Amino acid sequence: TDLLYFVAFFRQHYQNYNSLEDAFFTGINSSVETMLNHFRSYFFSLPDFPRRTIKHVSSPQQKSTCKRLNMFLRWMVRADNQGVDFGLWRKIKPADLICPCDLHVDRVARKLKLITRKQTDWQTALELTEKLREFDPQDPAKYDFALFGLGIEERWGDGFDLTKMDFD
């Protein structure tokens, strides 16, 4: 049921637009939060969408970190030399992206004192991104891959020294 709805949505979307970017982009000065909320509304705009499918598409309105959607935007918007991010979309700027925040990124960000909120929600993703903008205001989401990698490795103890990390 879920897959059938996804296919129906994409069919309808691509009859009217050339790129999925248009499902997110809502205007020059729109925030990613606005774009994600718009995408979710637009995605479920077909008549008789299956209610059970709602759980697969997050939004900031539900206080979700929107990890998967922020990750997807990162892949599509950012361009890098590592082959991680594709950089195919041009309407959204890397400076506007929100760092995808999952369990691993959250744990590392807390150890590095990049976030202070107790819960992990949309506001936490915003807090982390704002902190990362202090390192690079034009591309704060680029640090996601490093934070995620550190979280997966878990190779640090109490003696971990942030000053010895190279973020470039």
Secondary structure, 3 states (H helix, E strand, C coil): CHHHHHHHHHHHHHHHCCCCHHHHCCCCCCCHHHHHHHHHHHHCCCCCCCHHHHHHCCCHHHCCCCHHHHHHHHHHHCECCCCCCECCCCCCCHHHCCCCCCHHHHHHHHHCCCCCCCCCCHHHHHHHHHHHHCCCCCCHHHHHHHHHHHHHHCCCCCCCCHHHCCCC
